């Protein structure tokens, strides 16, 4: 490594000084003649250009290996330059711990592209890093159950500096973390994300994490079930929470109605919550949202496991109590293999529109349409101002038409009384067109009474639609039908 003032990291031997001071404007000087404070500013700029966006790590090692002077400046500015010890695949962690100052530690053994199992050396390095519990500021680990079993042992101490925790088990069944994990003390924790991890210590942990901003629990296994009552207690002590995700891995995770208590007369307000995602049984969500209010909520994504009878009055009330979501003017219905959903959009004065998505996991189209009709019937206040409705399917299995009567679609349309524009895309077009053939007489006033424009994509003119147009014309509800040859989706 060079020991003089020349450095390859800036790709230049000189710096043009364009500020007042002992140097003349426009004068070229070698970098080793710059004062310490200006070098520090250059180092700070270098940090910004090399910093990783997801964990804020950067290549400060390059600077300290240039010369003694640079090393002194860097290590004298630990906080200004936000120095951290980065531990990841192939990093000699134990050696770095011995030769560098006591910097905050980032533990990152996470491969977003492919699951990359840790080598025995990596596992040893992870343990070595976590043994310095008072210095660990961030943990990202995607690993097998065997490694998590080792982590559960070393993570029984308080982690007072930890701000970010993300764990993901690469196995179907992960070991259950003991209740004394982190000794129940993570006072600076701001982001917590777990996938396929049974974590009984969570309620105790959250009681010490009042600064938490993001709580994401993905694919919660049966062994990690948390009741609505306990979840509510956890949320009630998180006033800064902005993002909440609760996703169960199986419909077997459901409340025990024998122990269900009467909801409190006053709800707990989550004043900072803007994004909420849920996947599970409707009974769980009904019990939870009846206890909370989120006045700033502007993004909701809910997917229920399939059940023949879907009752969600509290979900409808919860969304309706949020001003940014209670008056949507556009809706999109999507049918995909395994799920159906309706997404409602409400415009805002700035930025993207607020949205609420309600869906059900089920395969057959008749189940999807039945579930969709039940959602629409119970969320009527949300649909009352929708003026534009788009409907499409990502893929429909062969023989899907044999599974249901097209007329079942009318139970969905019945609830969109304000829709003026209806777009039907691709594979659904001929099936829904057949449903319109049965709309006549008194039914005309009940099915899409405000409709003015009906547009089909990837579908030719059909006798069923022409019959529908004639029936509306005779009943005083005229519409215009358009056909597009393009098979491109509206979405």
KEZA-900888 format. One record per residue (C-alpha): x, z, y; residue number from 0. Coordinates in Angstrom, 2 decimals, m for minus. Layout:
N
pt x->X	z->Z	y->Y	seq->NUM
...
***
This chain:
491
pt x->0.00	z->0.00	y->0.00	seq->0
pt x->1.29	z->m0.68	y->3.54	seq->1
pt x->2.63	z->2.31	y->5.42	seq->2
pt x->2.98	z->0.74	y->8.88	seq->3
pt x->0.13	z->0.16	y->11.31	seq->4
pt x->m0.86	z->m3.22	y->9.89	seq->5
pt x->m4.03	z->m3.26	y->7.78	seq->6
pt x->m5.72	z->m5.93	y->5.71	seq->7
pt x->m9.16	z->m4.29	y->5.90	seq->8
pt x->m9.75	z->m5.64	y->9.41	seq->9
pt x->m8.14	z->m9.01	y->8.57	seq->10
pt x->m6.11	z->m8.90	y->11.77	seq->11
pt x->m2.93	z->m7.41	y->13.12	seq->12
pt x->m4.24	z->m7.11	y->16.64	seq->13
pt x->m7.34	z->m5.86	y->18.38	seq->14
pt x->m8.60	z->m7.23	y->21.67	seq->15
pt x->m9.33	z->m4.32	y->23.99	seq->16
pt x->m12.24	z->m4.97	y->26.35	seq->17
pt x->m12.81	z->m1.56	y->27.91	seq->18
pt x->m11.43	z->0.37	y->30.81	seq->19
pt x->m8.55	z->2.75	y->30.25	seq->20
pt x->m4.81	z->2.65	y->29.77	seq->21
pt x->m5.11	z->m0.85	y->28.28	seq->22
pt x->m5.76	z->m3.85	y->30.46	seq->23
pt x->m8.91	z->m5.85	y->29.76	seq->24
pt x->m8.12	z->m8.76	y->27.51	seq->25
pt x->m4.74	z->m7.42	y->26.38	seq->26
pt x->m3.82	z->m7.87	y->22.71	seq->27
pt x->m2.26	z->m4.85	y->21.01	seq->28
pt x->m1.31	z->m3.90	y->17.47	seq->29
pt x->m3.76	z->m1.61	y->15.74	seq->30
pt x->m1.26	z->1.23	y->15.37	seq->31
pt x->m1.10	z->1.59	y->19.17	seq->32
pt x->m4.79	z->2.47	y->19.42	seq->33
pt x->m5.62	z->6.12	y->20.20	seq->34
pt x->m7.14	z->8.31	y->17.49	seq->35
pt x->m10.61	z->8.36	y->19.05	seq->36
pt x->m10.80	z->4.56	y->19.11	seq->37
pt x->m9.55	z->4.31	y->15.54	seq->38
pt x->m12.28	z->6.73	y->14.55	seq->39
pt x->m14.87	z->4.45	y->16.14	seq->40
pt x->m13.45	z->1.51	y->14.20	seq->41
pt x->m13.63	z->3.54	y->10.99	seq->42
pt x->m17.25	z->4.41	y->11.73	seq->43
pt x->m18.02	z->0.71	y->12.23	seq->44
pt x->m16.23	z->m0.13	y->8.97	seq->45
pt x->m18.39	z->2.48	y->7.24	seq->46
pt x->m21.56	z->0.78	y->8.44	seq->47
pt x->m20.37	z->m2.64	y->7.21	seq->48
pt x->m19.44	z->m1.43	y->3.70	seq->49
pt x->m22.08	z->1.25	y->3.14	seq->50
pt x->m24.44	z->0.84	y->0.18	seq->51
pt x->m28.04	z->1.00	y->1.38	seq->52
pt x->m29.42	z->2.91	y->m1.61	seq->53
pt x->m27.05	z->5.89	y->m1.64	seq->54
pt x->m25.00	z->5.56	y->1.60	seq->55
pt x->m21.67	z->5.51	y->m0.24	seq->56
pt x->m18.84	z->3.51	y->1.31	seq->57
pt x->m15.19	z->2.56	y->0.70	seq->58
pt x->m13.40	z->5.27	y->2.64	seq->59
pt x->m10.61	z->5.30	y->0.03	seq->60
pt x->m9.35	z->2.01	y->1.48	seq->61
pt x->m8.69	z->3.67	y->4.81	seq->62
pt x->m6.90	z->6.78	y->3.60	seq->63
pt x->m4.45	z->4.71	y->1.55	seq->64
pt x->m3.23	z->2.72	y->4.57	seq->65
pt x->m1.00	z->5.37	y->6.14	seq->66
pt x->m0.66	z->9.09	y->6.75	seq->67
pt x->m2.10	z->8.88	y->10.27	seq->68
pt x->m5.26	z->7.17	y->9.09	seq->69
pt x->m5.62	z->9.68	y->6.29	seq->70
pt x->m5.39	z->12.57	y->8.76	seq->71
pt x->m7.99	z->10.99	y->11.07	seq->72
pt x->m10.42	z->10.33	y->8.21	seq->73
pt x->m10.17	z->13.78	y->6.64	seq->74
pt x->m10.46	z->15.43	y->10.05	seq->75
pt x->m13.82	z->13.69	y->10.50	seq->76
pt x->m15.63	z->14.49	y->7.25	seq->77
pt x->m19.05	z->14.83	y->8.86	seq->78
pt x->m18.62	z->12.07	y->11.43	seq->79
pt x->m17.74	z->9.58	y->8.68	seq->80
pt x->m20.05	z->11.17	y->6.10	seq->81
pt x->m17.41	z->11.26	y->3.37	seq->82
pt x->m18.71	z->11.68	y->m0.18	seq->83
pt x->m17.11	z->11.59	y->m3.60	seq->84
pt x->m18.74	z->8.77	y->m5.55	seq->85
pt x->m18.99	z->9.18	y->m9.33	seq->86
pt x->m20.17	z->6.22	y->m11.40	seq->87
pt x->m19.39	z->4.17	y->m14.52	seq->88
pt x->m15.64	z->4.08	y->m15.19	seq->89
pt x->m14.76	z->6.50	y->m12.38	seq->90
pt x->m12.03	z->9.05	y->m13.24	seq->91
pt x->m14.15	z->11.93	y->m11.97	seq->92
pt x->m11.99	z->14.83	y->m13.12	seq->93
pt x->m8.92	z->13.26	y->m11.52	seq->94
pt x->m10.76	z->12.60	y->m8.26	seq->95
pt x->m12.06	z->16.15	y->m8.14	seq->96
pt x->m8.49	z->17.41	y->m8.33	seq->97
pt x->m6.92	z->15.13	y->m5.70	seq->98
pt x->m9.56	z->14.82	y->m2.98	seq->99
pt x->m10.98	z->17.46	y->m0.61	seq->100
pt x->m14.17	z->19.33	y->m1.54	seq->101
pt x->m16.51	z->16.52	y->m0.46	seq->102
pt x->m20.23	z->16.20	y->m1.23	seq->103
pt x->m20.66	z->14.54	y->m4.64	seq->104
pt x->m22.84	z->11.53	y->m5.51	seq->105
pt x->m23.54	z->11.13	y->m9.24	seq->106
pt x->m24.75	z->7.57	y->m9.88	seq->107
pt x->m25.05	z->6.35	y->m13.46	seq->108
pt x->m27.94	z->4.00	y->m12.95	seq->109
pt x->m28.15	z->0.29	y->m13.75	seq->110
pt x->m31.29	z->m1.30	y->m12.29	seq->111
pt x->m30.73	z->m4.63	y->m14.06	seq->112
pt x->m30.07	z->m3.60	y->m17.66	seq->113
pt x->m30.10	z->m0.24	y->m19.35	seq->114
pt x->m26.42	z->0.61	y->m19.57	seq->115
pt x->m25.72	z->3.55	y->m21.87	seq->116
pt x->m23.00	z->5.90	y->m20.76	seq->117
pt x->m19.75	z->5.93	y->m22.70	seq->118
pt x->m18.39	z->9.25	y->m24.02	seq->119
pt x->m15.96	z->9.21	y->m21.09	seq->120
pt x->m18.81	z->8.65	y->m18.63	seq->121
pt x->m20.80	z->11.51	y->m20.15	seq->122
pt x->m17.81	z->13.80	y->m19.77	seq->123
pt x->m17.42	z->12.70	y->m16.15	seq->124
pt x->m21.11	z->13.35	y->m15.38	seq->125
pt x->m20.81	z->16.86	y->m16.76	seq->126
pt x->m17.61	z->17.39	y->m14.76	seq->127
pt x->m19.31	z->16.36	y->m11.53	seq->128
pt x->m22.42	z->18.48	y->m12.11	seq->129
pt x->m20.29	z->21.55	y->m12.76	seq->130
pt x->m19.68	z->21.56	y->m8.99	seq->131
pt x->m23.33	z->22.41	y->m8.33	seq->132
pt x->m22.75	z->23.57	y->m4.77	seq->133
pt x->m21.39	z->20.13	y->m3.76	seq->134
pt x->m23.71	z->17.68	y->m5.55	seq->135
pt x->m25.91	z->15.94	y->m2.96	seq->136
pt x->m27.38	z->13.11	y->m5.03	seq->137
pt x->m28.07	z->12.52	y->m8.74	seq->138
pt x->m29.10	z->9.13	y->m10.18	seq->139
pt x->m28.96	z->9.11	y->m13.98	seq->140
pt x->m30.52	z->6.67	y->m16.43	seq->141
pt x->m29.53	z->7.89	y->m19.87	seq->142
pt x->m30.47	z->8.60	y->m23.47	seq->143
pt x->m32.04	z->11.81	y->m24.71	seq->144
pt x->m28.69	z->13.01	y->m26.10	seq->145
pt x->m27.11	z->12.97	y->m22.64	seq->146
pt x->m30.14	z->14.61	y->m21.04	seq->147
pt x->m29.82	z->17.37	y->m23.59	seq->148
pt x->m26.32	z->18.04	y->m22.27	seq->149
pt x->m27.47	z->17.79	y->m18.66	seq->150
pt x->m30.19	z->20.36	y->m19.26	seq->151
pt x->m27.47	z->22.88	y->m20.08	seq->152
pt x->m25.21	z->22.23	y->m17.09	seq->153
pt x->m28.12	z->21.97	y->m14.62	seq->154
pt x->m29.21	z->25.60	y->m14.89	seq->155
pt x->m27.40	z->26.65	y->m11.71	seq->156
pt x->m28.84	z->26.37	y->m8.18	seq->157
pt x->m28.02	z->23.07	y->m6.46	seq->158
pt x->m28.21	z->24.07	y->m2.77	seq->159
pt x->m26.86	z->20.74	y->m1.41	seq->160
pt x->m28.99	z->18.39	y->m3.55	seq->161
pt x->m31.13	z->16.03	y->m1.45	seq->162
pt x->m31.92	z->13.24	y->m3.93	seq->163
pt x->m32.75	z->13.51	y->m7.64	seq->164
pt x->m33.68	z->10.55	y->m9.85	seq->165
pt x->m33.76	z->10.83	y->m13.65	seq->166
pt x->m34.95	z->8.20	y->m16.14	seq->167
pt x->m34.93	z->8.56	y->m19.90	seq->168
pt x->m34.06	z->5.40	y->m21.79	seq->169
pt x->m35.69	z->6.82	y->m24.94	seq->170
pt x->m39.38	z->6.99	y->m25.77	seq->171
pt x->m39.12	z->10.72	y->m26.36	seq->172
pt x->m36.90	z->12.69	y->m23.99	seq->173
pt x->m35.87	z->16.32	y->m24.39	seq->174
pt x->m37.87	z->18.88	y->m22.45	seq->175
pt x->m35.86	z->20.34	y->m19.59	seq->176
pt x->m35.94	z->24.16	y->m19.63	seq->177
pt x->m37.96	z->26.04	y->m17.04	seq->178
pt x->m34.84	z->27.49	y->m15.45	seq->179
pt x->m33.42	z->24.05	y->m14.53	seq->180
pt x->m31.60	z->24.28	y->m11.17	seq->181
pt x->m32.50	z->27.98	y->m11.31	seq->182
pt x->m35.61	z->26.90	y->m9.43	seq->183
pt x->m33.62	z->26.47	y->m6.22	seq->184
pt x->m33.16	z->23.10	y->m4.46	seq->185
pt x->m33.85	z->23.96	y->m0.79	seq->186
pt x->m32.59	z->20.65	y->0.66	seq->187
pt x->m34.28	z->18.29	y->m1.81	seq->188
pt x->m36.01	z->15.37	y->m0.07	seq->189
pt x->m36.52	z->12.77	y->m2.81	seq->190
pt x->m37.50	z->13.46	y->m6.41	seq->191
pt x->m38.18	z->10.74	y->m8.98	seq->192
pt x->m38.53	z->11.17	y->m12.75	seq->193
pt x->m39.43	z->8.61	y->m15.41	seq->194
pt x->m40.37	z->9.62	y->m18.99	seq->195
pt x->m39.04	z->13.13	y->m18.33	seq->196
pt x->m40.87	z->16.29	y->m19.49	seq->197
pt x->m40.02	z->18.75	y->m16.73	seq->198
pt x->m41.83	z->22.11	y->m16.97	seq->199
pt x->m39.59	z->23.45	y->m14.19	seq->200
pt x->m41.21	z->21.15	y->m11.64	seq->201
pt x->m43.77	z->23.63	y->m10.19	seq->202
pt x->m41.10	z->26.28	y->m9.64	seq->203
pt x->m38.68	z->23.71	y->m8.28	seq->204
pt x->m41.12	z->22.39	y->m5.70	seq->205
pt x->m41.82	z->25.85	y->m4.34	seq->206
pt x->m38.25	z->25.84	y->m2.98	seq->207
pt x->m38.34	z->22.21	y->m1.76	seq->208
pt x->m40.43	z->22.37	y->1.39	seq->209
pt x->m38.47	z->19.44	y->2.90	seq->210
pt x->m39.54	z->17.05	y->0.13	seq->211
pt x->m40.50	z->13.62	y->1.48	seq->212
pt x->m40.97	z->11.62	y->m1.72	seq->213
pt x->m42.30	z->12.83	y->m5.10	seq->214
pt x->m42.56	z->10.16	y->m7.80	seq->215
pt x->m43.43	z->11.09	y->m11.38	seq->216
pt x->m43.52	z->7.95	y->m13.55	seq->217
pt x->m44.69	z->7.69	y->m17.18	seq->218
pt x->m45.23	z->11.42	y->m17.55	seq->219
pt x->m45.14	z->12.14	y->m21.32	seq->220
pt x->m47.68	z->14.37	y->m22.99	seq->221
pt x->m45.07	z->17.13	y->m23.25	seq->222
pt x->m44.66	z->17.01	y->m19.47	seq->223
pt x->m48.35	z->17.26	y->m18.57	seq->224
pt x->m49.10	z->19.09	y->m15.32	seq->225
pt x->m52.70	z->20.17	y->m14.72	seq->226
pt x->m54.55	z->19.20	y->m11.51	seq->227
pt x->m54.63	z->22.86	y->m10.49	seq->228
pt x->m50.86	z->23.23	y->m10.79	seq->229
pt x->m50.25	z->19.89	y->m9.10	seq->230
pt x->m52.47	z->20.94	y->m6.21	seq->231
pt x->m50.54	z->24.19	y->m5.83	seq->232
pt x->m47.29	z->22.22	y->m5.70	seq->233
pt x->m48.58	z->19.76	y->m3.10	seq->234
pt x->m49.93	z->22.51	y->m0.87	seq->235
pt x->m46.38	z->23.68	y->m0.05	seq->236
pt x->m45.02	z->20.20	y->0.80	seq->237
pt x->m45.99	z->19.56	y->4.44	seq->238
pt x->m43.43	z->16.74	y->4.89	seq->239
pt x->m44.45	z->14.73	y->1.81	seq->240
pt x->m44.90	z->11.04	y->2.67	seq->241
pt x->m44.94	z->9.33	y->m0.75	seq->242
pt x->m46.66	z->10.69	y->m3.85	seq->243
pt x->m46.78	z->8.93	y->m7.22	seq->244
pt x->m48.31	z->10.43	y->m10.37	seq->245
pt x->m48.32	z->8.19	y->m13.44	seq->246
pt x->m49.17	z->9.40	y->m16.93	seq->247
pt x->m47.91	z->7.59	y->m20.00	seq->248
pt x->m51.01	z->8.16	y->m22.11	seq->249
pt x->m54.75	z->8.81	y->m21.65	seq->250
pt x->m54.32	z->11.90	y->m23.82	seq->251
pt x->m53.03	z->13.62	y->m20.67	seq->252
pt x->m56.33	z->14.86	y->m19.26	seq->253
pt x->m57.70	z->18.09	y->m17.76	seq->254
pt x->m59.08	z->20.86	y->m19.94	seq->255
pt x->m62.60	z->21.22	y->m18.56	seq->256
pt x->m62.93	z->24.68	y->m20.06	seq->257
pt x->m60.35	z->25.96	y->m17.57	seq->258
pt x->m61.46	z->23.92	y->m14.58	seq->259
pt x->m62.21	z->26.07	y->m11.58	seq->260
pt x->m64.49	z->25.36	y->m8.64	seq->261
pt x->m62.60	z->23.51	y->m5.87	seq->262
pt x->m61.94	z->25.53	y->m2.71	seq->263
pt x->m64.42	z->25.22	y->0.13	seq->264
pt x->m61.64	z->24.06	y->2.47	seq->265
pt x->m59.26	z->21.31	y->1.45	seq->266
pt x->m55.50	z->21.41	y->1.86	seq->267
pt x->m54.21	z->18.81	y->4.31	seq->268
pt x->m51.13	z->16.74	y->3.50	seq->269
pt x->m50.32	z->15.85	y->7.11	seq->270
pt x->m47.47	z->13.39	y->6.48	seq->271
pt x->m48.68	z->11.56	y->3.34	seq->272
pt x->m48.88	z->7.78	y->3.87	seq->273
pt x->m48.54	z->6.37	y->0.34	seq->274
pt x->m50.25	z->7.52	y->m2.85	seq->275
pt x->m50.08	z->6.00	y->m6.33	seq->276
pt x->m51.80	z->7.19	y->m9.49	seq->277
pt x->m52.19	z->6.10	y->m13.10	seq->278
pt x->m54.19	z->8.20	y->m15.52	seq->279
pt x->m57.71	z->9.27	y->m16.46	seq->280
pt x->m60.39	z->9.42	y->m13.78	seq->281
pt x->m61.20	z->13.09	y->m14.49	seq->282
pt x->m57.70	z->14.14	y->m13.44	seq->283
pt x->m57.77	z->12.27	y->m10.15	seq->284
pt x->m61.32	z->13.40	y->m9.38	seq->285
pt x->m60.24	z->17.01	y->m9.75	seq->286
pt x->m57.10	z->16.55	y->m7.64	seq->287
pt x->m58.38	z->14.57	y->m4.65	seq->288
pt x->m61.38	z->16.85	y->m4.24	seq->289
pt x->m58.90	z->19.49	y->m3.08	seq->290
pt x->m56.82	z->17.51	y->m0.56	seq->291
pt x->m57.04	z->15.45	y->2.63	seq->292
pt x->m54.46	z->12.93	y->3.83	seq->293
pt x->m55.36	z->11.75	y->7.35	seq->294
pt x->m52.37	z->9.36	y->7.69	seq->295
pt x->m52.74	z->7.69	y->4.30	seq->296
pt x->m52.52	z->3.90	y->4.60	seq->297
pt x->m51.46	z->2.71	y->1.15	seq->298
pt x->m53.27	z->3.69	y->m2.06	seq->299
pt x->m52.71	z->2.28	y->m5.54	seq->300
pt x->m54.86	z->3.68	y->m8.37	seq->301
pt x->m55.04	z->2.50	y->m11.99	seq->302
pt x->m57.32	z->4.22	y->m14.49	seq->303
pt x->m56.96	z->4.10	y->m18.23	seq->304
pt x->m59.91	z->2.26	y->m19.74	seq->305
pt x->m63.06	z->4.25	y->m20.41	seq->306
pt x->m66.56	z->2.89	y->m20.97	seq->307
pt x->m68.09	z->5.10	y->m18.28	seq->308
pt x->m66.11	z->5.48	y->m15.08	seq->309
pt x->m67.22	z->8.14	y->m12.60	seq->310
pt x->m65.17	z->8.37	y->m9.39	seq->311
pt x->m67.33	z->9.77	y->m6.54	seq->312
pt x->m64.54	z->12.07	y->m5.30	seq->313
pt x->m62.04	z->9.20	y->m5.20	seq->314
pt x->m64.42	z->7.22	y->m3.02	seq->315
pt x->m64.91	z->10.21	y->m0.70	seq->316
pt x->m61.16	z->10.86	y->m0.54	seq->317
pt x->m60.38	z->7.31	y->0.57	seq->318
pt x->m63.36	z->7.32	y->2.93	seq->319
pt x->m62.04	z->10.43	y->4.69	seq->320
pt x->m58.97	z->8.44	y->5.75	seq->321
pt x->m59.56	z->6.51	y->8.95	seq->322
pt x->m57.02	z->3.78	y->8.22	seq->323
pt x->m58.71	z->2.89	y->4.92	seq->324
pt x->m62.44	z->3.36	y->5.41	seq->325
pt x->m63.30	z->0.01	y->7.05	seq->326
pt x->m61.59	z->m2.84	y->5.14	seq->327
pt x->m62.63	z->m6.39	y->5.96	seq->328
pt x->m60.93	z->m8.30	y->3.12	seq->329
pt x->m60.83	z->m7.82	y->m0.65	seq->330
pt x->m58.91	z->m9.49	y->m3.48	seq->331
pt x->m59.94	z->m9.22	y->m7.13	seq->332
pt x->m57.24	z->m9.99	y->m9.70	seq->333
pt x->m57.65	z->m10.27	y->m13.46	seq->334
pt x->m54.49	z->m10.13	y->m15.54	seq->335
pt x->m53.71	z->m9.53	y->m19.21	seq->336
pt x->m54.15	z->m5.80	y->m19.62	seq->337
pt x->m55.66	z->m4.92	y->m16.25	seq->338
pt x->m58.12	z->m5.78	y->m13.50	seq->339
pt x->m57.97	z->m4.59	y->m9.91	seq->340
pt x->m59.60	z->m4.89	y->m6.53	seq->341
pt x->m57.48	z->m4.48	y->m3.40	seq->342
pt x->m59.12	z->m3.79	y->m0.05	seq->343
pt x->m57.30	z->m4.54	y->3.20	seq->344
pt x->m57.93	z->m3.01	y->6.60	seq->345
pt x->m56.18	z->m4.56	y->9.63	seq->346
pt x->m54.08	z->m2.46	y->11.99	seq->347
pt x->m53.05	z->m3.06	y->15.57	seq->348
pt x->m49.40	z->m3.32	y->14.47	seq->349
pt x->m47.66	z->m4.00	y->11.18	seq->350
pt x->m49.12	z->m4.90	y->7.82	seq->351
pt x->m52.74	z->m4.00	y->7.02	seq->352
pt x->m53.61	z->m0.75	y->5.29	seq->353
pt x->m54.66	z->m1.23	y->1.69	seq->354
pt x->m56.29	z->0.52	y->m1.22	seq->355
pt x->m56.07	z->m0.86	y->m4.75	seq->356
pt x->m58.38	z->0.35	y->m7.52	seq->357
pt x->m57.80	z->m0.93	y->m11.04	seq->358
pt x->m58.42	z->m0.30	y->m14.73	seq->359
pt x->m56.14	z->m0.95	y->m17.69	seq->360
pt x->m58.07	z->m2.97	y->m20.27	seq->361
pt x->m57.63	z->m6.25	y->m22.15	seq->362
pt x->m60.93	z->m8.05	y->m22.69	seq->363
pt x->m62.54	z->m9.78	y->m19.73	seq->364
pt x->m65.98	z->m8.27	y->m20.37	seq->365
pt x->m64.45	z->m4.78	y->m20.18	seq->366
pt x->m62.65	z->m5.76	y->m17.00	seq->367
pt x->m65.82	z->m7.03	y->m15.32	seq->368
pt x->m67.78	z->m3.95	y->m16.43	seq->369
pt x->m65.08	z->m1.64	y->m15.05	seq->370
pt x->m64.93	z->m3.61	y->m11.82	seq->371
pt x->m68.69	z->m3.37	y->m11.37	seq->372
pt x->m68.55	z->0.41	y->m11.85	seq->373
pt x->m65.79	z->0.73	y->m9.25	seq->374
pt x->m67.72	z->m1.36	y->m6.75	seq->375
pt x->m70.97	z->0.52	y->m7.29	seq->376
pt x->m69.31	z->3.88	y->m6.57	seq->377
pt x->m67.18	z->2.77	y->m3.62	seq->378
pt x->m69.98	z->1.07	y->m1.70	seq->379
pt x->m68.98	z->2.55	y->1.71	seq->380
pt x->m65.59	z->0.84	y->1.36	seq->381
pt x->m67.18	z->m2.56	y->0.71	seq->382
pt x->m69.84	z->m2.48	y->3.38	seq->383
pt x->m67.70	z->m4.34	y->5.96	seq->384
pt x->m65.76	z->m6.72	y->3.71	seq->385
pt x->m66.27	z->m10.24	y->5.05	seq->386
pt x->m63.82	z->m12.18	y->2.91	seq->387
pt x->m63.56	z->m11.90	y->m0.88	seq->388
pt x->m60.96	z->m13.69	y->m3.03	seq->389
pt x->m61.08	z->m13.73	y->m6.84	seq->390
pt x->m58.56	z->m15.05	y->m9.33	seq->391
pt x->m56.97	z->m14.60	y->m12.73	seq->392
pt x->m53.30	z->m14.66	y->m13.60	seq->393
pt x->m53.92	z->m15.69	y->m17.21	seq->394
pt x->m56.92	z->m15.75	y->m19.53	seq->395
pt x->m56.51	z->m15.63	y->m23.29	seq->396
pt x->m57.97	z->m18.42	y->m25.46	seq->397
pt x->m61.59	z->m17.79	y->m26.32	seq->398
pt x->m62.13	z->m15.41	y->m23.42	seq->399
pt x->m65.42	z->m17.12	y->m22.52	seq->400
pt x->m66.90	z->m16.05	y->m25.84	seq->401
pt x->m66.47	z->m12.36	y->m25.04	seq->402
pt x->m68.95	z->m12.03	y->m22.20	seq->403
pt x->m71.99	z->m13.42	y->m20.44	seq->404
pt x->m71.06	z->m14.95	y->m17.05	seq->405
pt x->m74.09	z->m13.20	y->m15.52	seq->406
pt x->m72.14	z->m9.92	y->m15.69	seq->407
pt x->m70.23	z->m11.12	y->m12.62	seq->408
pt x->m73.40	z->m10.75	y->m10.58	seq->409
pt x->m73.15	z->m6.96	y->m10.94	seq->410
pt x->m69.87	z->m7.20	y->m9.05	seq->411
pt x->m71.15	z->m9.50	y->m6.30	seq->412
pt x->m74.24	z->m7.35	y->m5.75	seq->413
pt x->m72.21	z->m4.76	y->m3.82	seq->414
pt x->m70.61	z->m7.13	y->m1.31	seq->415
pt x->m73.49	z->m7.42	y->1.11	seq->416
pt x->m71.37	z->m8.37	y->4.15	seq->417
pt x->m69.16	z->m11.06	y->2.56	seq->418
pt x->m69.28	z->m14.34	y->4.47	seq->419
pt x->m66.43	z->m16.19	y->2.73	seq->420
pt x->m65.91	z->m16.24	y->m1.04	seq->421
pt x->m62.84	z->m17.85	y->m2.62	seq->422
pt x->m62.70	z->m18.30	y->m6.39	seq->423
pt x->m59.41	z->m19.44	y->m7.82	seq->424
pt x->m58.21	z->m21.22	y->m10.94	seq->425
pt x->m59.48	z->m20.18	y->m14.38	seq->426
pt x->m62.33	z->m17.98	y->m13.15	seq->427
pt x->m63.98	z->m20.77	y->m11.16	seq->428
pt x->m66.07	z->m22.43	y->m13.93	seq->429
pt x->m67.07	z->m19.10	y->m15.43	seq->430
pt x->m68.28	z->m17.59	y->m12.16	seq->431
pt x->m69.96	z->m20.86	y->m11.24	seq->432
pt x->m72.07	z->m20.50	y->m14.39	seq->433
pt x->m73.17	z->m17.05	y->m13.25	seq->434
pt x->m74.59	z->m18.45	y->m10.00	seq->435
pt x->m77.04	z->m20.62	y->m11.94	seq->436
pt x->m79.19	z->m17.56	y->m12.66	seq->437
pt x->m79.45	z->m16.58	y->m8.99	seq->438
pt x->m82.86	z->m17.65	y->m7.73	seq->439
pt x->m86.04	z->m16.27	y->m6.24	seq->440
pt x->m85.81	z->m12.63	y->m5.18	seq->441
pt x->m82.23	z->m12.38	y->m6.49	seq->442
pt x->m80.93	z->m14.56	y->m3.64	seq->443
pt x->m81.38	z->m11.74	y->m1.13	seq->444
pt x->m79.52	z->m9.30	y->m3.42	seq->445
pt x->m76.47	z->m11.39	y->m4.36	seq->446
pt x->m74.08	z->m12.00	y->m1.44	seq->447
pt x->m76.84	z->m12.20	y->1.22	seq->448
pt x->m74.36	z->m12.81	y->4.08	seq->449
pt x->m72.42	z->m15.57	y->2.31	seq->450
pt x->m71.75	z->m18.69	y->4.42	seq->451
pt x->m68.84	z->m20.43	y->2.68	seq->452
pt x->m68.10	z->m20.72	y->m1.05	seq->453
pt x->m64.74	z->m22.25	y->m2.01	seq->454
pt x->m63.53	z->m23.13	y->m5.51	seq->455
pt x->m59.89	z->m23.91	y->m6.30	seq->456
pt x->m58.93	z->m26.01	y->m9.32	seq->457
pt x->m62.57	z->m26.70	y->m10.17	seq->458
pt x->m64.84	z->m29.71	y->m9.87	seq->459
pt x->m68.35	z->m29.79	y->m8.49	seq->460
pt x->m70.79	z->m28.26	y->m10.99	seq->461
pt x->m74.55	z->m28.37	y->m11.52	seq->462
pt x->m74.63	z->m24.56	y->m11.58	seq->463
pt x->m73.22	z->m24.31	y->m8.07	seq->464
pt x->m75.52	z->m27.04	y->m6.76	seq->465
pt x->m78.48	z->m25.12	y->m8.19	seq->466
pt x->m77.20	z->m21.96	y->m6.45	seq->467
pt x->m76.88	z->m23.82	y->m3.13	seq->468
pt x->m80.41	z->m25.21	y->m3.43	seq->469
pt x->m81.87	z->m21.79	y->m4.26	seq->470
pt x->m80.23	z->m20.24	y->m1.20	seq->471
pt x->m81.36	z->m23.10	y->1.01	seq->472
pt x->m84.96	z->m22.62	y->m0.10	seq->473
pt x->m84.75	z->m18.85	y->0.46	seq->474
pt x->m83.28	z->m19.14	y->3.96	seq->475
pt x->m79.70	z->m18.24	y->3.01	seq->476
pt x->m77.85	z->m21.57	y->3.37	seq->477
pt x->m74.20	z->m21.88	y->2.36	seq->478
pt x->m71.50	z->m24.55	y->2.31	seq->479
pt x->m69.55	z->m25.17	y->m0.90	seq->480
pt x->m65.98	z->m26.54	y->m0.91	seq->481
pt x->m63.89	z->m27.73	y->m3.83	seq->482
pt x->m60.11	z->m27.92	y->m3.91	seq->483
pt x->m58.25	z->m29.89	y->m6.55	seq->484
pt x->m55.16	z->m27.74	y->m6.09	seq->485
pt x->m54.60	z->m25.15	y->m8.79	seq->486
pt x->m52.51	z->m23.02	y->m6.48	seq->487
pt x->m53.70	z->m19.47	y->m6.16	seq->488
pt x->m55.21	z->m18.23	y->m2.90	seq->489
pt x->m53.10	z->m15.10	y->m3.19	seq->490
***
